[in-house]
């Protein structure tokens, strides 16, 4: 099993709450950053691991590859 860094599109899971001249952004009630309303357009200030690109929001995360790989050294009761 190997960990691989992936860029996941989470745009559909992001919720925004208006707060004066900005919108606070959340995923599953966890704050991920904010979108600022400026004269030059919207600007994003996102936490590390999140990115905005082409009107989409992405989260970088570690995922396992080779998920079908079986554990070794398991006993007869299934404990590994």
N, C-alpha and C positions, 0 to 999 in steps of 0.2 A: 504494500500500500504506500502510495506516494502522495504528498501534499502538493497541490498545484494552485498558483494564484490565478483567480478568474475575475473578470469584470462582469457583474450581473446587473441587468436593467431592472431597477426597482421603482421606476416612475409610477406605476399603478398602485403601489403601496404607500406612496408619500402623501401625507396630509399636511395642509397648511393652515395656520391660524393667524389672522391679521393682528398686528400689534403696532399701532401708530403708522410709521412710514416703512414698515417692513413686514414680511410674512415669515413667521417661525415655522420651520419644517420638521416633521416627525415621521418616524416609521415605527409602527406598533407602540405608540406613545413614548418612544425614545427620541429625544432631540438629536437631529443630525446637522442642523445649521439654520441659515436664514437666507431669504431673498430680499435684497434691498431695492426699493423703488427710487430711482434717481432720474434726473433730467436726461442723462445719457442712455437710459434704459435700465433694465433689471440687472442687478449684479448679485452673484451668489457667494456666500461665505459658508462653506461646508466644512464639517469636521474631517480630520484625516481619515482616509479610506473611502471617501465619497467624492464624486466628480459630476459636474454638469457639462453636458455636451449635446448640441443640436436639440435643445428643448427636452432632453431626457436626463434622468438622474441615475447614476451608476454607483454600485458599491463593490469595492475590491475585497475579495474574501478568499480564504484558503479552502479548497475542496479536495476530497480524496479521489485519487484515480485508481483504477483497477479494483472497483468495489466488489467484484466477484472472488477476489483472492481470499482463500480460507485461512483461518487461524490454525496454528500448529501447537503442539503440546497441550491439547485439551484432554481432560480426563473423561471417564465414562459418563459422568453426570453433566457434561457440557461446560464445565468451568475451564476457562483458558487463562 
